[in-house]
């Protein structure tokens, strides 16, 4: 169970994963030692899995994003996911319910590159059918 201070700490890290322990301590009104202990606890309990880079709009605004639904052969699902993880233009792979089995998000610099990646995804052994939708605008993102 997370405390209110844990939630506050996580909120600060979501905004800036590079925030120093001292900065977090000042923002929360808790000692540096207490913050470090909380961070260690959250990491050890797998609440915090990793610290990552969030790309800025100066870069991402130039990207073309597409969600691609995939219908796959069930016995090849794991192999397909492993192959798709190697494609650096694929930012997300989700398991979904319904007619399709996977939802893949592709981000590229050009339509030509998007087409190339889509062709590669479609030709992956075990992929039976796809349905693609280019994202025109992001209304809200958390």
C-alpha positions as CSV (number, residue, x, y, z in Angstrom):
1,X,0.0,0.0,0.0
2,X,1.4,3.4,-1.0
3,X,1.3,6.3,1.4
4,X,0.3,9.9,0.4
5,X,4.0,10.8,0.4
6,X,4.8,7.9,-1.9
7,X,2.2,9.1,-4.3
8,X,3.6,12.6,-4.1
9,X,7.1,11.3,-4.8
10,X,5.9,9.3,-7.8
11,X,4.1,12.4,-9.1
12,X,7.3,14.4,-8.9
13,X,9.3,11.6,-10.7
14,X,6.6,11.4,-13.4
15,X,7.2,15.0,-14.2
16,X,11.0,14.7,-14.0
17,X,12.6,11.3,-13.5
18,X,16.0,13.1,-13.1
19,X,14.9,15.1,-10.0
20,X,17.5,14.8,-7.3
21,X,16.8,13.3,-3.9
22,X,17.5,16.8,-2.4
23,X,14.9,18.4,-4.8
24,X,12.3,15.8,-4.0
25,X,13.0,16.2,-0.2
26,X,12.5,20.0,-0.5
27,X,9.3,19.6,-2.5
28,X,7.8,17.1,-0.1
29,X,9.1,18.5,3.1
30,X,10.7,15.1,4.0
31,X,14.4,14.5,4.8
32,X,16.8,13.3,2.1
33,X,17.4,10.1,4.0
34,X,13.6,9.4,4.2
35,X,13.2,10.1,0.5
36,X,16.1,7.8,-0.4
37,X,14.6,5.1,1.8
38,X,11.2,5.5,0.1
39,X,12.8,5.3,-3.3
40,X,14.7,2.1,-2.4
41,X,11.5,0.6,-1.0
42,X,9.5,1.6,-4.2
43,X,12.2,0.1,-6.4
44,X,12.5,-3.1,-4.3
45,X,8.7,-3.6,-4.4
46,X,8.7,-3.0,-8.2
47,X,6.5,0.1,-7.9
48,X,9.3,1.9,-9.7
49,X,10.5,-0.3,-12.5
50,X,12.8,2.1,-14.4
51,X,13.6,5.7,-15.0
52,X,13.2,6.8,-18.6
53,X,13.3,9.5,-21.2
54,X,10.2,11.4,-22.2
55,X,10.6,12.8,-25.7
56,X,9.8,16.5,-26.1
57,X,7.3,17.9,-28.5
58,X,10.1,19.5,-30.6
59,X,11.0,15.9,-31.6
60,X,7.7,14.1,-31.4
61,X,5.6,16.7,-33.3
62,X,7.5,15.7,-36.4
63,X,6.7,12.0,-36.0
64,X,4.0,10.1,-37.8
65,X,2.3,7.7,-35.4
66,X,0.1,4.8,-36.3
67,X,-1.9,2.2,-34.3
68,X,-1.9,-1.2,-36.0
69,X,-4.2,-4.0,-34.8
70,X,-2.8,-7.5,-35.5
71,X,-4.6,-10.8,-35.8
72,X,-2.0,-13.4,-35.1
73,X,-1.7,-17.2,-35.0
74,X,-2.0,-18.1,-31.3
75,X,1.0,-20.5,-31.3
76,X,3.2,-17.8,-32.8
77,X,2.2,-14.9,-30.6
78,X,5.3,-14.9,-28.4
79,X,7.6,-15.3,-31.4
80,X,5.8,-12.4,-33.2
81,X,6.1,-10.1,-30.1
82,X,9.8,-10.9,-29.8
83,X,10.4,-10.0,-33.4
84,X,8.4,-6.8,-33.2
85,X,10.3,-5.7,-30.1
86,X,13.4,-5.5,-32.2
87,X,11.9,-2.8,-34.5
88,X,12.9,0.5,-32.9
89,X,10.0,2.3,-34.6
90,X,7.6,0.3,-32.6
91,X,7.0,2.1,-29.3
92,X,4.2,-0.1,-27.8
93,X,2.9,-3.6,-28.1
94,X,-0.4,-4.3,-26.2
95,X,-2.4,-7.5,-25.9
96,X,-6.0,-6.6,-26.6
97,X,-9.5,-8.3,-26.5
98,X,-11.8,-8.5,-29.4
99,X,-11.3,-9.4,-33.1
100,X,-7.6,-8.5,-33.0
101,X,-5.0,-9.9,-30.7
102,X,-2.3,-7.2,-30.5
103,X,-2.2,-3.4,-30.8
104,X,1.1,-2.0,-32.0
105,X,2.1,1.7,-32.1
106,X,4.6,2.7,-34.8
107,X,6.3,6.1,-34.9
108,X,8.4,7.2,-37.9
109,X,9.8,10.4,-39.5
110,X,8.2,9.8,-42.9
111,X,5.2,8.1,-44.6
112,X,7.7,6.1,-46.6
113,X,9.3,4.7,-43.5
114,X,5.9,4.0,-42.0
115,X,4.9,2.1,-45.1
116,X,8.2,0.1,-44.9
117,X,7.6,-0.8,-41.2
118,X,4.0,-1.7,-41.9
119,X,5.1,-4.0,-44.7
120,X,7.6,-5.6,-42.4
121,X,4.9,-6.1,-39.7
122,X,2.5,-7.5,-42.2
123,X,5.0,-10.0,-43.6
124,X,6.0,-11.3,-40.1
125,X,5.3,-15.0,-40.0
126,X,2.1,-15.7,-38.1
127,X,0.5,-12.3,-38.7
128,X,-2.8,-13.1,-40.4
129,X,-4.4,-9.7,-40.7
130,X,-3.8,-6.1,-39.8
131,X,-5.8,-2.9,-39.5
132,X,-3.9,0.5,-39.4
133,X,-4.9,3.9,-38.3
134,X,-2.7,7.0,-38.6
135,X,-3.0,9.2,-35.5
136,X,-3.9,12.7,-36.8
137,X,-3.8,14.6,-33.5
138,X,-3.4,13.9,-29.8
139,X,-6.2,15.6,-27.8
140,X,-5.0,14.5,-24.3
141,X,-2.0,12.6,-23.0
142,X,-0.9,12.0,-19.4
